[in-house]
Amino acid sequence: MVSSYVLGHRVSTKRGIEVLLLKAVRELPAALAERLSLPEELLPGRGRLTLCAGRQALIEGHRGLMEYTRERIVVSFGREKLSLTGSGLTVQAMNAGELLITGRIRTAEWG
């Protein structure tokens, strides 16, 4: 796998040698948000879950469904996943970026 890198910042080692640190492009948004003191949930590509009274879940930034039954729905976010458990769970609407789930939602677990 080929990784893309961007220039980072210069640091000096104990021996006085200057080293230019490189950051992977995929790590750049998180590093930029940290430097600007922005909340991580504002980063592009990050998932967001909004629960309404345990009866409705709006999920943003998903990458598809991994599992779908009336008692359990697992949503992919690339390296992470969100598991919702409950009863009568139904996907009411889904597009490339958002997912609306209704039913009696008992648990939501990121992993």
For each residue, the residues with C-beta under 8 A, 3 or more apart:
1:
2:
3: 24 25
4: 24 25 26
5: 22 23 24 25
6: 22 23 25 28
7: 20 22 23
8: 20 21 22 23
9: 20 21
10: 18 19 20 21
11: 18 19 21
12: 16 17 18 19
13: 16 17 18 19
14:
15:
16: 12 13
17: 12 13
18: 10 11 12 13
19: 10 11 12 13
20: 7 8 9 10
21: 8 9 10 11
22: 5 6 7 8
23: 5 6 7 8 27 28 31
24: 3 4 5 27 28
25: 3 4 5 6 28
26: 4 29
27: 23 24 30 31
28: 6 23 24 25 31 32
29: 26 32 33 43 44 45
30: 27 33 34 40 43
31: 23 27 28 34 35
32: 28 29 35 36 38
33: 29 30 36 38 39 40 42 43
34: 30 31 37 38
35: 31 32
36: 32 33
37: 34
38: 32 33 34 42 43
39: 33 42
40: 30 33 43 46
41: 46 48
42: 33 38 39 46
43: 29 30 33 38 40 46
44: 29
45: 29 61 78
46: 40 41 42 43 61 77
47: 59 60 61 62 75 77 80 82
48: 41 59 60 61
49: 57 58 59 60 82 108
50: 57 58 59 60
51: 54 56 57 105 108
52: 55 56 57 58
53: 56
54: 51 86 104 105 106
55: 52 102 103 104 105
56: 51 52 53 100 101 102 105
57: 49 50 51 52 84 99 100 101 102 105 108
58: 49 50 52 98 99 100
59: 47 48 49 50 62 75 82 98 99 100 101
60: 47 48 49 50 97 98 99
61: 45 46 47 48 77 97
62: 47 59 75 76 77 82 97 98 99
63: 76 77 78
64: 75 76
65: 68 73 74 75 76 91 94 99
66: 74 75 76 81
67: 72 73 74
68: 65 73 74 91
69: 72 73 89
70: 87 88 89 90 103
71: 85 86 87 89
72: 67 69 83 84 85 89
73: 65 67 68 69 83 84 89 91 101
74: 65 66 67 68 81 82 83 84
75: 47 59 62 64 65 66 81 82 83 84 99
76: 62 63 64 65 66 81
77: 46 47 61 62 63 80 81 82
78: 45 63
79:
80: 47 77 110 111
81: 66 74 75 76 77 110 111
82: 47 49 59 62 74 75 77 108 109 110 111
83: 72 73 74 75 107 108 109 111
84: 57 72 73 74 75 89 101 105 107 108
85: 71 72 105 106 107 109
86: 54 71 89 103 104 105 106 107
87: 70 71 103 104 106
88: 70 102 103 104
89: 69 70 71 72 73 84 86 101 102 103 104 105
90: 70 101 102 103
91: 65 68 73 94 99 100 101
92: 100 101 102
93: 98 99 100
94: 65 91 98 99 100
95: 98 99
96:
97: 60 61 62
98: 58 59 60 62 93 94 95
99: 57 58 59 60 62 65 75 91 93 94 95
100: 56 57 58 59 91 92 93 94
101: 56 57 59 73 84 89 90 91 92 105
102: 55 56 57 88 89 90 92
103: 55 70 86 87 88 89 90
104: 54 55 86 87 88 89
105: 51 54 55 56 57 84 85 86 89 101 108
106: 54 85 86 87
107: 83 84 85 86
108: 49 51 57 82 83 84 105
109: 82 83 85
110: 80 81 82
111: 80 81 82 83
